[in-house]
């Protein structure tokens, strides 16, 4: 999964092939715009080595990125935002009225997010600044969850140098955990404390993450699997780092959460935080990209919910399900044993196979509705069992820049009852939740974004990069409580975690 620090425009891709650039001639203003991006290119890429790896660029001139993690210290965060500020200043010299086509798309792709990032950094002393999430460490966020997944699924190992880079990143993992702990300590002093139920759930998840013996930790077992043909005592060295560096750093973070737990309240809305109303407004504007007021968004949500409820009621009644509210009937459907995959390895393998078969069928039919299609494939995979207890329900992994690694949607199969099936409509077996969400995360949603169609569209490398780390956000707002839930394409973030 990609941590929220890999946000829109945190890195830029190499220049596109001349053949792609030639598809659209640039105006003089467009040429100046491209020059601005190219001047910031290397520096922006260096701020996020994890994203460099995610894009498959940690080789050649950028090989050094493979042994590093993103710097989460105050100085590292400041450097990143200084680059955003510089980028915004340079963009201010461009007249967007003189841009057209992809030049205008490229401009707007970065101007809006960078403006939001800089304003958030200057306004709020807490949160991620580049994403409306006030608490960096929760049951659904934090590098204690994301880095093991990142190293398992994205750090490739083909030789001893790659394995050494992996060990270097494991050592850096402990350092970045301490940086993150320092960050939440500062937030806690300022009164930015997660709700009590969020801390409790985080400690539960953390207990499972830090429980395995060092040699059984996923960081070690993953390295062992990937270095079978590479001479070296890799497992022993990695286990030593886990026991001597990583686990102690995790315990320090756990201790901080336990220390602040007595001060936590049950209130969930951001209204309780410093500048809470302003933070809510920032989050709302970021999520909707509109100037809608909270009451307007809330009313829109009520109207949409009423419409969807009525449509769901009609569908359920057509299936003979008439008793109880729509919510009660859907819950009953989800618990019906007929529609639940066996909670076994065989049942889970069957679920993944059926989802991938669905993707193949959708890919076959895409030409019926779309003219330009991605060359990069997409797959559905199971979240590694070693980390599924603390992982979210699902998350998307972007394809590599060169197309050598496909996009992938990882689904958490810790319990197949969380992903029920139904026979709706008749004679067509599908899961109400897992199959629909899989389409959202793969095809025709994420996999048709510019990042996947870069070979077919005259998409700037910079726009592709922004798309790679952007997210689809759904918000549920209550003007009375200032509550927001956001669902990203990489994993789920809960500003108020109201589903506790």
C-alpha positions in Angstrom: 0.0 0.0 0.0 1.1 3.5 -0.6 1.3 5.6 2.5 -0.4 9.0 2.5 2.9 10.7 2.4 3.1 9.7 -1.3 0.6 12.3 -2.3 -0.3 14.1 -5.4 2.9 15.5 -7.1 5.4 14.1 -4.6 7.4 12.8 -7.4 7.8 13.3 -11.2 8.3 10.8 -13.9 11.1 10.9 -16.5 10.5 12.6 -19.7 8.1 10.8 -22.0 9.4 9.3 -25.3 9.6 11.9 -28.1 6.9 10.0 -30.0 4.5 10.7 -27.2 5.5 14.3 -26.8 5.2 14.8 -30.5 1.5 14.1 -30.4 0.8 17.6 -29.2 2.8 20.6 -30.1 3.4 23.0 -27.2 2.7 26.8 -27.2 5.4 29.1 -25.9 3.7 29.2 -22.5 3.4 25.4 -22.6 7.2 25.1 -23.2 7.8 27.4 -20.2 5.6 25.2 -18.1 7.5 22.0 -19.1 10.8 23.8 -18.2 9.4 24.6 -14.8 8.6 21.0 -14.1 11.9 19.7 -15.4 13.8 22.1 -13.1 12.0 20.7 -10.1 12.1 17.1 -11.3 15.1 15.6 -9.6 14.6 17.4 -6.3 10.9 16.4 -6.1 11.8 12.8 -6.9 14.5 12.7 -4.2 12.0 13.7 -1.5 10.1 10.5 -1.8 12.3 7.4 -2.5 9.4 5.1 -1.6 7.4 6.6 -4.4 10.4 6.3 -6.7 10.3 2.6 -6.0 6.6 2.4 -6.5 7.0 3.8 -10.0 9.9 1.4 -10.8 12.4 4.2 -11.1 14.9 3.2 -8.4 17.6 2.2 -10.8 20.1 3.9 -13.1 20.4 7.5 -12.1 18.0 7.0 -9.2 19.4 3.7 -7.9 20.3 5.4 -4.6 16.6 5.7 -3.8 16.3 1.9 -3.4 18.2 2.0 -0.1 16.2 4.8 1.5 12.8 5.5 2.9 11.0 8.8 2.8 12.3 11.2 5.5 9.5 11.8 8.0 11.5 14.1 10.3 10.3 17.8 10.7 13.2 18.8 8.4 12.3 16.2 5.8 8.6 17.4 5.8 9.7 21.0 5.6 12.0 20.3 2.6 9.1 18.7 0.7 6.8 21.6 1.4 9.5 24.1 0.5 9.6 22.4 -2.9 5.8 22.7 -3.2 6.1 26.4 -2.3 8.8 26.9 -4.9 6.8 25.0 -7.5 3.8 27.2 -6.8 5.8 30.3 -7.1 7.1 29.2 -10.5 3.6 28.3 -11.6 2.5 31.9 -10.7 4.7 33.1 -13.7 2.5 31.1 -16.1 -0.6 32.5 -17.7 -3.1 29.6 -17.8 -5.2 31.5 -20.3 -2.4 30.9 -22.8 -2.5 27.1 -22.3 -4.6 24.6 -24.0 -4.9 20.8 -24.3 -2.6 18.7 -22.1 -0.6 21.8 -21.2 -3.6 23.1 -19.3 -4.3 19.7 -17.8 -0.8 19.6 -16.5 -1.0 23.0 -15.1 -4.2 22.4 -13.2 -3.1 19.0 -12.1 -0.4 20.6 -10.0 -1.5 24.1 -9.2 -4.5 23.1 -7.2 -2.9 20.4 -5.0 0.3 22.4 -4.4 -1.7 25.4 -3.4 -3.7 23.2 -1.0 -0.5 21.7 0.4 1.2 25.0 1.1 -1.8 26.5 2.7 -2.3 23.5 5.0 1.3 23.5 6.0 1.3 27.2 6.8 -2.1 27.0 8.6 -2.1 23.9 10.7 0.7 22.6 13.0 -0.7 19.1 12.9 -1.9 16.5 10.4 -0.3 15.3 7.2 -0.6 18.7 5.5 -0.9 17.1 2.1 -4.0 15.1 3.0 -6.8 16.0 5.4 -5.9 13.5 8.0 -5.2 14.9 11.5 -3.7 11.8 13.1 -0.7 10.2 11.4 -0.9 7.0 13.4 -4.2 5.1 13.8 -5.5 1.6 13.2 -5.6 2.5 9.5 -2.6 4.7 9.1 1.1 4.9 10.1 4.2 3.3 8.8 4.1 0.5 11.2 1.5 -0.8 8.7 2.6 0.6 5.4 6.4 0.0 5.3 6.2 -3.8 5.8 3.7 -4.0 3.0 5.8 -1.7 0.8 8.9 -3.7 1.3 7.0 -7.0 0.7 5.2 -5.9 -2.5 7.3 -3.2 -4.1 11.0 -3.6 -3.2 12.3 -6.0 -5.9 15.4 -8.1 -5.2 17.4 -9.5 -8.1 20.9 -9.5 -6.7 23.0 -8.9 -3.6 22.9 -5.1 -4.0 19.1 -5.2 -3.9 19.2 -7.3 -0.8 21.6 -4.9 0.9 19.3 -2.0 -0.1 16.5 -3.9 1.6 18.4 -4.2 4.8 19.3 -0.5 4.7 15.6 0.3 4.4 14.9 -2.0 7.3 17.3 0.0 9.4 15.8 3.2 8.2 12.4 1.9 9.1 13.3 2.1 12.8 14.6 5.6 12.3 11.4 6.7 10.5 9.3 5.1 13.2 11.0 7.3 15.8 10.5 10.4 13.5 6.8 9.6 13.3 6.6 9.1 17.1 8.2 12.5 17.6 5.6 13.9 15.3 2.7 12.5 17.2 4.2 13.5 20.5 4.3 17.1 19.2 0.7 16.8 18.1 -0.4 15.4 21.5 1.2 18.3 23.4 -0.8 20.6 21.2 -4.0 18.7 22.1 -4.4 16.8 18.9 -5.1 13.4 20.3 -7.0 10.6 18.5 -10.4 9.6 20.0 -10.1 6.9 22.7 -11.6 4.2 20.5 -9.1 4.9 17.8 -6.2 4.6 20.2 -7.6 1.4 21.6 -8.0 -0.1 18.1 -4.6 1.0 17.1 -3.0 -0.7 20.1 -4.9 -3.9 19.2 -3.6 -3.8 15.6 -0.1 -2.9 16.8 0.0 -5.8 19.2 -0.4 -8.2 16.3 2.1 -6.4 14.1 4.8 -6.5 16.8 4.0 -10.0 18.1 5.9 -12.4 15.8 9.4 -13.6 16.8 11.9 -11.6 14.8 12.7 -14.5 12.5 9.0 -14.9 11.8 8.4 -11.2 11.0 7.3 -10.6 7.5 10.3 -8.4 6.8 12.5 -11.5 7.4 10.3 -14.1 5.8 9.9 -11.9 2.7 13.7 -11.4 2.4 14.3 -15.1 2.9 11.9 -15.9 0.1 13.4 -13.4 -2.3 17.0 -14.3 -1.7 16.9 -18.1 -2.1 19.2 -17.9 -5.0 21.5 -15.2 -3.6 24.3 -16.3 -1.3 24.4 -14.6 2.0 23.1 -14.7 5.6 20.2 -12.4 4.8 17.6 -13.8 7.2 19.9 -13.7 10.2 21.0 -10.1 9.5 17.4 -9.0 8.9 16.1 -10.7 12.1 18.8 -8.8 14.0 17.6 -5.5 12.7 14.0 -6.4 13.5 14.9 -7.4 17.1 17.5 -4.7 17.8 16.1 -1.7 15.9 12.5 -2.1 14.6 10.8 -3.7 17.5 12.2 -1.3 20.1 11.1 1.7 17.9 7.6 0.1 17.6 7.5 -0.2 21.4 8.4 3.4 21.8 5.5 4.4 19.6 3.2 2.1 21.5 4.4 3.6 24.7 3.5 7.1 23.5 0.0 6.0 22.5 -0.5 4.4 25.9 0.8 7.5 27.6 -1.7 9.8 26.0 -4.6 7.4 26.2 -5.9 8.8 29.5 -6.3 12.2 27.9 -8.3 10.9 24.9 -12.0 11.5 24.7 -14.8 9.8 22.9 -15.5 12.8 20.7 -14.6 12.2 17.1 -15.3 15.3 15.1 -12.5 17.6 14.0 -14.3 20.5 15.7 -12.6 19.5 18.9 -9.1 20.1 17.4 -7.3 23.4 17.3 -8.7 25.5 14.4 -11.1 22.6 13.9 -13.6 24.6 11.9 -10.9 25.8 9.5 -9.5 22.2 9.3 -12.9 20.9 8.4 -13.3 23.5 5.7 -9.9 22.6 4.3 -10.8 18.9 4.3 -14.1 19.5 2.7 -12.7 21.6 -0.1 -9.9 19.2 -0.7 -12.3 16.3 -0.9 -14.9 17.9 -3.1 -12.8 20.4 -5.1 -15.9 22.7 -4.8 -16.9 25.7 -2.7 -20.0 23.9 -1.3 -20.9 24.7 2.3 -21.1 21.8 4.8 -24.9 22.1 5.0 -25.1 21.8 1.2 -22.9 18.7 1.1 -24.8 17.2 3.9 -28.1 17.8 2.1 -26.7 16.3 -1.1 -25.7 13.3 0.8 -29.1 12.9 2.3 -30.7 13.2 -1.1 -28.4 10.6 -2.7 -28.9 8.2 0.2 -32.6 8.4 -0.1 -32.4 7.7 -3.8 -30.0 4.8 -3.4 -32.1 3.4 -0.5 -35.2 3.4 -2.7 -33.4 1.7 -5.6 -32.0 -0.9 -3.3 -35.4 -1.5 -1.8 -36.9 -2.2 -5.2 -34.1 -4.7 -6.1 -34.4 -6.5 -2.8 -38.2 -6.8 -3.1 -37.8 -8.2 -6.5 -35.7 -11.0 -4.9 -38.5 -11.7 -2.3 -36.8 -9.8 0.5 -39.4 -7.6 2.0 -39.0 -7.8 5.8 -37.2 -5.2 7.7 -35.4 -2.0 6.6 -33.1 -1.9 3.6 -30.1 -1.9 6.0 -31.4 -4.9 7.9 -32.1 -6.8 4.7 -28.6 -6.1 3.3 -27.0 -7.2 6.6 -29.0 -10.4 6.5 -27.9 -11.0 2.9 -24.3 -10.5 3.8 -24.6 -13.1 6.6 -26.4 -15.7 4.5 -24.1 -18.8 4.5 -25.1 -19.5 0.8 -23.3 -16.3 -0.2 -20.1 -16.6 1.8 -16.9 -18.1 0.4 -15.4 -20.8 2.7 -13.0 -19.2 5.1 -10.2 -21.6 3.9 -7.2 -21.2 1.7 -9.1 -23.0 -1.1 -12.1 -20.6 -0.6 -9.9 -17.6 -0.6 -8.1 -18.8 -3.7 -11.5 -19.3 -5.4 -12.5 -15.8 -4.5 -9.3 -14.3 -6.0 -9.7 -16.4 -9.1 -13.3 -15.3 -9.7 -12.4 -11.7 -9.3 -9.5 -11.9 -11.8 -11.8 -13.7 -14.2 -14.2 -10.8 -13.8 -11.4 -8.4 -14.6 -10.5 -10.4 -17.8 -14.1 -10.2 -18.9 -14.3 -6.5 -18.2 -11.1 -5.9 -20.1 -12.5 -7.8 -23.1 -15.5 -5.5 -23.2 -13.7 -2.2 -22.6 -13.4 -1.4 -26.3 -17.2 -1.2 -26.4 -17.2 1.9 -24.3 -13.6 3.4 -24.4 -11.5 4.4 -27.3 -8.1 4.6 -25.6 -7.1 1.7 -23.3 -4.1 1.1 -21.1 -1.3 -1.3 -22.1 -0.5 -2.0 -18.5 -2.5 -4.8 -17.0 -4.1 -5.0 -13.6 -4.4 -7.9 -11.2 -6.3 -8.7 -8.0 -4.1 -10.2 -5.3 -4.5 -11.3 -1.7 -3.0 -9.1 1.0 -0.1 -11.1 2.4 -1.5 -13.3 5.3 1.3 -12.1 7.6 0.0 -8.5 7.6 -3.7 -9.0 6.9 -4.8 -8.7 10.5 -3.7 -5.1 10.6 -4.4 -4.2 7.0 -7.4 -2.4 5.5 -10.0 -4.1 3.5 -8.2 -3.3 0.3 -5.8 -1.0 -1.5 -4.4 -0.3 -4.9 -0.8 -0.5 -6.0 0.2 1.7 -9.0 1.9 0.1 -12.0 5.5 0.8 -12.6 6.4 3.6 -15.0 7.9 1.3 -17.6 4.9 -1.1 -17.5 7.0 -4.0 -16.2 4.9 -4.3 -13.1 1.1 -4.3 -13.5 -1.2 -2.4 -11.3 -2.6 -4.5 -8.5 -5.6 -4.3 -6.1 -4.9 -6.1 -2.9 -7.9 -7.5 -1.0 -7.9 -8.5 2.6 -9.1 -12.0 3.1 -8.5 -12.4 6.8 -12.2 -13.5 7.0 -14.2 -14.3 3.8 -17.4 -13.4 5.7 -16.3 -9.7 5.2 -16.8 -10.3 1.5 -20.2 -12.0 1.0 -21.6 -13.1 -2.3 -25.2 -12.9 -3.6 -27.2 -14.3 -6.5 -28.5 -10.9 -7.6 -29.8 -10.8 -10.4 -30.9 -14.5 -10.8 -28.3 -17.0 -12.2 -25.5 -14.4 -11.9 -23.2 -14.9 -8.9 -21.4 -11.9 -7.7 -20.4 -10.2 -4.4 -22.3 -7.1 -3.5 -19.2 -5.7 -1.8 -16.1 -7.3 -3.1 -16.9 -7.4 -6.8 -18.2 -3.9 -7.0 -15.2 -2.5 -5.0 -12.8 -4.4 -7.1 -14.1 -2.6 -10.2 -13.7 0.7 -8.4 -10.1 0.0 -7.6 -9.2 -1.6 -10.9 -11.3 -1.5 -14.1 -12.9 0.7 -15.2 -11.8 3.1 -12.5 -8.1 3.3 -11.4 -6.7 1.3 -14.3 -8.1 3.8 -16.8 -6.5 6.9 -15.1 -3.7 8.7 -16.9 -1.1 6.7 -15.1 -2.2 3.5 -16.9 -2.9 5.1 -20.2 0.3 7.1 -20.4 1.4 5.2 -23.5 -1.8 6.0 -25.3 -2.4 9.6 -24.3 -0.2 12.7 -24.6 -0.1 12.8 -20.8 2.7 14.7 -19.3 5.0 12.6 -17.1 4.2 15.0 -14.3 0.4 14.5 -14.7 1.0 10.8 -14.7 2.9 11.0 -11.4 0.2 13.1 -9.8 -2.5 10.6 -10.9 -0.4 7.8 -9.5 -0.8 9.0 -6.0 -4.1 10.7 -6.1 -7.2 9.3 -4.5 -10.9 9.0 -4.9 -12.5 10.5 -1.8 -16.0 10.0 -0.5 -17.1 12.2 2.3 -20.0 12.0 4.7 -20.6 15.2 6.5 -22.7 16.4 9.4 -22.8 20.2 9.8 -23.6 19.6 13.5 -20.6 17.5 14.4 -18.1 18.3 11.6 -17.5 14.7 10.9 -15.7 13.4 7.8 -14.8 9.9 6.6 -12.4 9.6 3.6 -11.7 6.6 1.6 -8.5 6.7 -0.4 -7.4 4.4 -3.2 -4.4 3.2 -1.2 -6.1 2.6 2.1 -8.9 3.9 4.2 -8.4 7.0 6.3 -11.0 8.0 8.9 -10.9 11.5 10.2 -13.4 10.7 12.9 -13.3 6.9 12.6 -17.1 6.9 13.1 -17.5 3.3 12.2 -16.1 2.1 15.5 
